[in-house]
Amino acid sequence: MHTNIPESKLGEPIAAATGSVAAKSSSLPLRPKKLLADSPSPPRILIIGAGSRGHAYASAVAKHTAAIIAAVAEPIEFKRREFVSHFINRGPLASVETEEGGEHEQQAFADWRDYVDWEKARRERAKKASSAGEAGKVPAGVDAAFVCVLDEQHREVVEGLAPLGLAVMCEKPLATTLADCVAIYDAMLRGGQGSVPRIFGIGHVLRYSPHNMLLRQLVREQGVVGDVLSVEHTEPVGWWHFSHSYVRGNWRRESTTAPSLLTKSCHDIDFLLWMLSEPAKEGEKTHKPAFLNSTGTRNFYRRARKPAAAGTATNCLSCPIEKDCMFSAKKIYAERHLRKGNARWPVKIVNPEIEDCLSTLGPDAAEKMLMKDLSEDWTSETPDEEVRRRPWFGRCVWEADNDVCDDQCVTITWEDDAASGSLAKTAQFHMVAFTEKICERRGRIYGTKGEIEYDSATIRVHDFATDRTETFYPEQRGGGHGGGDDGLATQFVQAVGAVKDGRMGVEEAQQKFIGCTLEEVIQSHAMVFAAEDARKQRAVVDWHSWWQKNVEERLQHQPTASPRSPAHSRANSGPQQPPGSAAASMMS
């Protein structure tokens, strides 16, 4: 077991210390001081979307930082009130008086547009109050927003917020189409604040888990396996998790959301580019991929796989083989979760009020509520508009309207690159639904001097020359994605705080805390769309040519952009785009 791992520096992204070291060190406080606790004016945060992702980020912010969760925008009243009760009325705003008899006038909004309107009016009031010497009578605004709405709404929300000049952390994926991704880039650069740069984060949480930070440090900074030759990386979605989210749930249809490679695994593609392409040391240049291909299909969750004994049943609660079917919605939501006392995810996704029902009325009432929701179904007479607009968690997995891949592979190839001094390598990514593990990534890295095997808990390094193997146990911080949720949220808030307090400019804070530029976000998303083109066309895609045709031309047809913001590019890292690019202003 390897324990001699250097601690990360203050202000660096949450990184590479192992739990075995940290947990045994008596010099560490049991309750560390919250980040930004000494800030004269901690960042004020707006959460847009009080679902599972909004709660995850808000929890991380409240737990680890002194930032203030100041407001929420959520259309479902129960979710909105629950969020206010949990994150706002327990915090520094608990005693704030509401104005004009509204529901927490500056705290809760039924629509993000209501917040935008309120904020514009608040700023006008602040101007007038300042002129009259009464600035203290106007409630404070917010400094940053977490965008946690459905994927297909991201562009509208980010563009709508842009004129306010807020820092933005957008849940992944950035958008569901490449055109929307490019439009968001344009909006974040220009917005309504001219070319004033802002902190921008994306929900690529894999960059921020202690495990992956250590993995990258070992591979890229310490070179423990020499030059990387090949990588195998797997995203095991989980057999029932996939049925919940991508067969019955919100992400089941490409036409209403996006391909599953984007909605589920865009941060895995980003992880590979972060590990293998982006500079890891000062002065390094980006090693750009040469070409890629992909194969995949909706293999299992389709009518041809339906057991004959199920007959014409389309809903689990009326199916003759429900008791023997492992995909039974009753088994997954009631037996596997609710009856064991878990009314959180995934049960509360079926009905957000079940958790409250369980705690106040008891398990029988909660299960009755659940069964009512699971019994809902559609027929051949139901308009498609009604079918597609919502999840159907009791629907037979072989009779659903899903069309996204449940098994997909992507191969990315790099060639020798004289410009960056990097040599050829290959990465193979596999997203697969049919696994015991749920989102616990695993993989192997093959190098010229050694081999690494990793899962979500350990990193095993074998040295060819010495025939020795060392095993690393990165810190397990809890929270989603191996601590990545907490890591991303706290890094984003620290970046916002550093800029607000005047300790750093946007460019420095973006690089130090976020460690990812907006261009890199666009590039990893574009790689997903290129992989989908390769899959559908059964072709090998030349990355350089694809980028020129599908991204550069879109950029050229965007309205004239304002001057380049260095905060949204990686300084001194070489071009993000193949040489000769007409879009160098965006991808350099």
N, C-alpha and C positions, 0 to 999 in steps of 0.2 A: 504493500500500500504506500502510495506516495503522499507525503504530507508537506514537503518543503516547497510551498508555492508562494511567491511574493504577493504581498497585499496590493490591492489597487490603490492608486493615488487619490487623494481627496479631489472630488469634482469630476473624476473620470467616470465613464459609464459603469454601472454596477457590474462587477467583473469577477475576477478569477480567483477568489479565495475559496478554499474548500471548507465544507461544514465541519470536518473532523478537526481542523485547526481552530476555526472560530469558536466552536462550541466549547472547547476545552481551555480556552484562554481566559484566565481569571482576570486579566486586565481589562476585558471588555465589559461595559455596563450592561446590566440585564435589560434596562429600558433606555436605549440610546436616545439622545436628544433628537427631536424631529428636525428634518431638513428645513431650512429657512426659518428656524425658530427665532433667530436673531434679526430677521429682516424687519426694517421699520414699517414696511407695507407689504405683507405677504400677498402673493397673487390671488386674485378672485376668479373663480372658475364657474363657467356655465356648462352644464351637461345637457346635450340635446339627444334625447332618447333614453328613457329610464328602463331599458330592458336589461338583459344579463350583462352585456358589454358595458353599458353605462354604469351599472352597479359595480362591476369589477374595477373600473378605473376610478370611480368615486371612492370606493373602499380603500384603494391603494393610496390615493391622495390624502384622505382623512387619516389613515393609519400611519403613514410615514412622513408626512410633511405638515407644515404650519399653514399651508394654503387654505383658503376658505372656499368651500363649495357654496357659492352665493345664489345660484339660480338653476332651475331645471325647466326644460321645455319637453312636454310629453302629452300626447293627445288622449291617452287613456286615463281617466280621472283617478281610478284606484291606484294605478302605478305612480301617478304624479303625487298624490297625497302621501303614499307610502314613502316615496323618495324624500319628500320634504320632511316628513317625520323622522326619517332615519339619518339624513345627512345635513339638513339645514336647521331644523328646530332643535337639534341637540348641540349645535355648534355655536359659533360666535354670533350668529344671526337670530338665535332663539328669542331674544327679547325685542327684536326690531318690530316696530309698529307697522301695521299695514296701512296703506293710504286709500282713501276714497272707497273704503269698504270692500276692496277687492280681496281675492284669495291670495294673500301674501303678494301684494302688488309687484314687488320687485324680486320675488323669489320663484314663483311658479307660473308657467305659461302653457296653455293648451296647444300652442303651435309655435314653432320657432320663428315664424313671421311676426307673431305677436310680440316676441321678444325684440326683434329688429325694430319694429315700429316704436315699441316702448323706449328702446335705447336711443333712437333718434330724437324722440321727444324729450327724453331725460337730458340729452346733451344740449338741446335748446334751452331747457329750464336751467341747466348749469351755467350756460353763458349769461343768461339774464340775471341769475342769482349772483354770479361773480361780479357783474357790473354794479349790482346793488349792495355788494358786500354781505351777501347772505348765502355763500356757497355751501355752508354746513347744513343747510336745510334740504339739499337735494341728495337723494340716495346715491351711493357710489355705483359705478358700472362694473364690468368685469374686464379682465385682462386677456382671458383665453377661453376657448371653447373646445370641448370634446364632442366630436360629431359621431354619434352612435345610433343613427337611424338605419333603416334598411339600405342595402347596398345601392339600389337603383335611385335612391334619393340623395346620395352623397353630393353629386354635382350641384344640384339645385341649392342645397344648404350651404356648401362651401362658397359658391358664387354669391349667394345672398348675404353671407357674413362678410365677404371681402371688403365692401365699402366701409365697414366699421373698423378695419385695421387691426383686428384681434389676432393673436396667435391661435393657431388651429392644430388640433390633433385629430385626424380623421381615421376612424376605424377602417381596417382593410376589408375588401379591396378599395382602392382610391375611388374607382368608379367601375361601372359594368361594361363600358365600351372604351376603346382606345381614343376615340374622338372626345369623349367626356374627360378622360385623363388629361389630354392635352389642353382642353378648355379650363380645367381646374388649375393646371400649371399657369396658364395665362392669367386667370383670375387672381391667383395668389401673388403674382408679380405686380399686377397693375391695380386691381381693386378700385377703391375710391380714394386711396391715399397716395396716388402717384406711384413712384417707384420705391416708396419706403419699404424696406424689407421687414418681414415678420418671421418669427419662429414657426416652423411647420414640422409636424410629426405625422407618421403613418403607423397604423397598428401592426407593423411587422415585429411582433413581440419576440420572435426567435432570436433577434439580435441582442436582446437584453436579459436573457436568462443567465445566471451564473455558470451553468453548464456550457452553454454555447460560447460565452465570452472566454472561458478557459480553453475550450476546444480550439478556437481561433488563435488564441495566444500561443498554444503549443504548436500549431501547424504553421502559422504565418510569421510569428515573431521569433519563436525559439527554433523553428525548423526541425522538430524532433523526428520527423520521418523523411527529411531531405526534401527534394523537389516532389511535389504531388504529381502523380501520374494518372490516378483515377479515383473517383469517389462514387460510392453507392449510398443513396439516401432514401429512406422509406418513411412515408407518412401513413401509419396504420390508423385509419379513421375509426374503426370499431364497428362490428356488425350491426348492433342496435342503434348506435349513434348515427350511422349513415342513414338508416331507415327513418330515424326521427327527423333529421335535418334536410336530407337530400332526396327522400322518397315521399314522405308525408308533409314535410315542413316547407319553410319559406324559400329554400334554395333548390327546389326540385325541377324547375323548368328554366331552360336557358332563355326563353323568350321573355320571362318576367324578371329574371335576375341575370345570370351569366353562367358560363361553363363551370363545372365543379372544380376544375383546375385553378380557376381564378378565385372563386368564393371560398374554397377550402384551403388551397395550397399555394396561393400567390406568395405567401411569406416563406414557403419552402424554396421556391425558385429564387426569391430574394436572398435567402440564407446561402444558397449555393453561389450566387454572384458575390455576396459579401465575403464568403470564404475563399473564393478562387479568383475573382476579378478585381475587386476594389482594392486600392492601396491600403496596406496594413502599417506601413512605416512612412515617415516623412521622406519625401523625395521619390517615392515609388510612383509608377505610372500604372494606369488601368490596363489589365490584360483583357482585351475584348474577345468575346466568343467569335468563332468563325462560322459555324453552322449548327443546326439542330434538327431533330426530327421527333415525332411523337406517335404513339399508337394508343388506342383506348376505345372503350365502348361502354354502353349500358348493357352489361352482360347478364346480371342475375335478376335484377328487380324489373321484370317484364312478364307479360302474360304467358309466354311460352314456357316459363319455369313454374307456373302455378300448379300445385298438386291437383290431380284430377278429382280427388275426394272433396276438394273445396267447392266443386260445382260452380254455380253462378254467383256465389256470395261475393259481395264487394266490401263488406264491413265486418270487422273482427267479431263484433258482438252478436252477429247473426250467422256466423260461419260454423258449419258442422264439424270442422276440425280445429276449432279455436283452442281447445284444451291441449291438443298435441302439437300446436304450431309455435315455434320459438319466436316468431314475429308477431304473435298476438299482442295487440295494443294493451289489452287487459294485463297480460303478463309483464310487459315492459314497464308500463306506467304505474299500475297498482301493485302487483306482486313484487316486482324488482325494486320499486322505490317507495311509493306512498305507504304501503303496509309496514315498511321498515322505518317509518318516521321521516322520510325525505320528501318534503313538498317543494323543495327548491328545484333547480334544473335537473332533469328536463320536465318535471311535472308542472311547474308553474308556467312553462311555455305553453302548455295546453290551455291553462286558465290561470292568469296571474292572481286570482283571488283564492285559489285553493290553499295556499300557505296560510293565509289569514283565517280561512274557514277551519282548517285543521287545528289551529291554536285556540280558536274561540268556541267552535261547535263540536269538535272532536273528529275522530277518524271515520266514523260511519257517514257523517254529513259530508266530509271531504271526498270520500270515495263515491258517494252518490252524485256529487257535483262532477267528479271526474268521468263517471260512466255516462252521464248525460252528454258531456262534450264528446266523448269517444263514439257515441252512437250516431253523431251527425254524419250524413253521407250525401252523395249526389247521385243522380240517375242520368240516363242518356238524354232526358228531357231538360236537364238543368243547363242554362246558358253557360257557355265557356267563360264568359266574363265573371260570373259568380264563382265558378270552380277555381279559376286561376288567382283570384284576389286574396285567398286566405289558405291557411294550412287545413288539412283533414287528417287528424292524428289517429282516427279509428279506421282509416281506409286500408283495405288489403294491399300489401306491398307489391302484389303482382297485378293489381288492378288500378294503380295510381296513374296520374298523368305526368309522371316524372320522365325526363329525357336526358338527364346529365350522366356523364360517365361514372361508373362505380369502380372502374379499374383502368388506370392510365399510367403510361410510362413516358418519360421525356429524356432524351439524350442530348446533352450539350457538349460540343467539341471546340476546344481551343487549339490553334496551331501555333508554331513557333512565331514569336513576335519580336522583331529586332527593336522596335520603338520602345517597348516596355522591358526588354531583356528577359522576357518570360518564355518558357518552353511549353510544348504541347501537353495537353491533358484532356481528360474526359470526365463528365459527371453524368450519372444515371439517376434519375428520380422516379420513384414508384409511389403513386397514391393508390391505396387499395382499401376497399370497404370491409373485406371479410377477415377481420382480425379480432383476437381477444383483447389486445391492448387498445386503448382509446387515446389517440393523438400522442402517444409516447414514442417520439421519433427514434429511429435507430439507423445505424449505417456503418460503413467501413471507408477508411481513407488509405489508399495504397501509395507509398512513396518510394523513393530510390534508396532510402536508408532504413525504412521500417514501415510498420502497419499500425493503424489505429482502428479499434472497434469501439463504438459508442452506442449507448442507449440514453434514456433521459435521466439516468441516475449515475452512471459511471463512464469513465473514459479509460480504455485499456490500450497502452502503448507498448508495442514490441519492437525492439531494436535488433536488426538483422545481424550486425557485426558482433554484438556481445551476447546475443541469444537471451537477453533479459527482457522481462515484461514488468511494467509498472502500471498500477491501477490508481486512477485519480477518482476522488469522490467529491465532486463540486457541492457547494452549499445548496441545500434544499430549502428554499425560502417559503414554500407554500404559495398559494394563489395559483392562478391559471398559467399554463404554458411554462411550467417549471420555474416560476418566479418572473417570467418575462412580462406578464401583465403589470406587476408591481414595478418592475425595473423600468419599463417604458413610461409609465405614468409619472414616476418620481423624477426621471431624467427630464421629461418634458416640462414639468413644473419647475424644476431647478433652472432650466434654460430661460423660462419666462421670468422667473424671479431675478436671475442675474441681470437680465436686460432691464427689467423694471427698476431695480435698485441702482442701476448705472455702473455695475461692476464689470460688465462686458458689453460689447456691441453684439448685434444679432449674428454676424458671421462667426465670431469666436464662440458664442454660446451654442449656436447650431452645431458647430463642429465638435465642441468639447462634450456636450451633454447628449445631443441627439445622435451624432456620429453618422448621419445620413443626410444627403442633400435631396432636394426635390427632384433633381435630374435622375438620381439613382432610383428614386421611387418610380419615376416614369419608365426608366429602362427595365426594371424588373417586371413591371406590369406588361410592358410591350413584349417582353420575352414570352409571357404566358399567351398573349394573342398570336404571336408567331408560332408557338407550339400548337395552338389550336388550328391554325392554317395548315401546318404540316400534317396534323392528324387527319383533318377532313380531306385534304388533297392527296394523302398517302405519298408525301413528298419529303425530300430533304430541303430545308430552307436555308439559304445563304443569309446570314444575319446582316451583313453589310448592305446587301441589295434590298432586303426586306425593310430594314430601317429607313433607307433613303426613300423608298416608295411609300411606305405606310405612315411614317412619322414626319420626316422632313417636309414632305409635300403638304401635310396638314398644318405644320407650323408656318409654312410660307403663305398659306391661305387664311391663317388667323389674322384678326385685325392687328395693325401695327402695334407691337409691344413697346413698352417703355424701356428705358435703359436697363441693361443687365444688372441684376442684383447679385453681388458676390456671395451673399448669404445663401443663395440657392445653388451654388456651384461648389465643387471641391477644388480649392486652390492648390496649385502646384502638383496636381495629380495626373496631368496628361489628359488627353481627350477621352471623354466617355463614349465618343462616336468615332467610327473609322475615319482615318485621315482623308482630307478633302471634302469633309462634310459641309454642306451648305447650312446646316443647323448648328454649327459650332457654338453659336451664341447661347444655345440652349443646353447642349450636352458636353460642353468643355469643362 
